[in-house]
């Protein structure tokens, strides 16, 4: 698969990497970390961007926990069918409720806010470890609708630019 990356996409990817580095991480006793993803109505740095997870791309280690924080009301987080590794547990959070998931299986995890997925409120978690690339092709092949289709195209380009898909 060939993806052409514009200068804008590359800059966006660099911004994503900077965001990843700045994320709060809390070390747990067993050596694993907890990462937070905020559910937002609009980006505090760019009010033209609406209905989003921050960060949109998160890179974690197997065994780490991801906590979806209700920053703004009206959102949830749930895994997308076909976009999690085989054997991994799917999740479906309730609207306005925080969700914590521990990701033990390396690979790509696509998720969405159910009410706003067609508006592009989607995200990607990359769990590092042996077998990380096993579900990449399946995850990239899932069809999406509305603005979600464009959002996924942009997100996969960001992930590739950041070196997460190789």
Number of C-alpha atoms within 10 A of each C-alpha: 4 4 10 8 14 10 9 9 16 16 14 18 22 15 14 20 19 11 16 18 12 9 14 13 15 13 12 11 7 8 9 17 19 18 20 18 22 17 27 21 19 16 15 11 7 8 9 9 13 16 22 23 27 24 19 21 26 23 19 21 16 20 19 21 21 20 16 23 21 19 15 13 12 17 27 23 30 19 21 19 12 16 22 25 23 12 8 14 13 16 14 15 17 15 16 16 15 17 19 17 15 16 21 17 22 25 27 26 26 23 25 23 27 20 14 19 21 18 19 23 27 28 25 23 21 24 25 19 14 11 13 19 19 14 19 19 13 14 19 15 11 14 10 15 13 11 14 19 18 14 20 22 13 16 20 17 21 25 22 16 19 18 10 17 17 9
